[in-house]
């Protein structure tokens, strides 16, 4: 199913597709009980939080639906946990 030259193939993905791939791989690694990589463990330090793109919004929602905690999603995307919770709350049906 994977291309023979995966690193070269990844270069053709747009930002949204790359984010989706990253989330899918992270979720699958977690499902298999694999330890987080150094990239996943590294502390994320950002002074300014840019607005989330549609791709990131969808990736945040997909990660949460796959069972990833909001704290972990925040780390992966380098955004505040409050932003993750805001995105997730916007999906809830209004009473």
Beta strands, then each sheet from edge to edge (+ up, - down):
end
